């Protein structure tokens, strides 16, 4: 067993950067600790909002050609009257960016930026995520499915239109290993908050699992997340809980929902 998860642990868990043993221990802890589950949901929501914001600020088209024609070029030729125009424009742009960053960023962020080089992790877009999910339907390796589903779940979860969940759970239904399916479903739980349809898909994906403990872990995590909010979802949850063969695991799954 482990102590409570800090924000660094939660971030690494959501990004699948923990070692296998540490990750399994962390997921087990989340299934039993409401405080850490709430923190995980909060951080997952921040990640989702950041991804949505990044997509929202992308310009509809490249505006630089129009800007260059109005400033640097005139009538398709360089402005010979001011050969320093390039230097002036670029200097203004750089200076404005630096000034804005200094104003809006706290001192500790600027200090960290000086010490740590920025590393940008490329994430798949909606189109790439859809193609990956379609390709995974033909994949035979559960390990590959788990890895790729973990890679695309932030994109699927950040899509406000919820266009890819059906494709995502179609792949989940092909995972034969109960332990591997449990891992994927626990990754999805933080993204189910406020999304009854996703919560229902998780519950349906739990039912065929043969392992009592794996069923219990996912159901308990789902109850702790606060996602089971309607009477219909509670009924589906309890029906799946009744299918757990272990009396102890069944009782824990039922108690988790009652406490919520």
C-alpha positions, 0 to 999 in steps of 0.5 A: 500500500502507498500513502496519499498521492501528491500532484506529481504522482497524479500527473504522472499517473494520468500521463502513464509515466509511473512504473507498473508496480507504482501505477498498480498501487496508485490505482488501487489507492484511488479506488479506496481513497475519496480524497485522492480520487477527488484530486485526480478528477480535479487535475484531469479536469484542468488537463481537459480544459487546457487541451480545449483552450489550446484548440480554441485559440488556434486561428482559422487561417494563417494571417501572416501573408496579409500582415506582410503585404501590409507592412513589409511588402508593397505591390509585391516588392520589398519596400526599398525606402526602409530596409530595416523594416524586417528588424523593426517588425521582428523586434516589436513582436519579440519585445511584446511577447516577452513583456506580456509573459513578464506581466502575466507570469508569477516570479516562480514560473519565470525562475523555473523557465530559466532553469528548465528547458521547455519540452512540448509533448505532441498529442494526437488530434481528433482525426488521428485519435479516430484513426488510431481507434479504428486501427486498434479494432484489428490489433490482437495484443491487449498490451498494445491496446492498453498503451494506445488507449492510454495515449488517446484518452485525454483527446477523447475526454477533451472533446466536448462533442463526445464524438469518439467514446463509442469508438473508444469503448468498442476497442475496450470490449475487445480486451480479453484480459480483465487486468488490462481492461481494468487499467484502461477503465480506471484511466477513463473514470476521471473523464466520466464526471458530468458525463452520464453516457460515459459512466454508463459505457464504463459500467457496461464494460465492467460487467463481462470482466471475470475477475471479482477484484478488477470489477470491484476496483473499477466500480469503487473508483466510479462511485468515488468519482461521483459520476453515478448520479442518476437512478438509472445509472445507480441501478445499472451499477448495482446490477453489475455489482451483484454479478461479482462472485466474491462476497467481500468484493461485492459488498465493497462495491455496493458500500462505495455507492451507498457512501457516495 
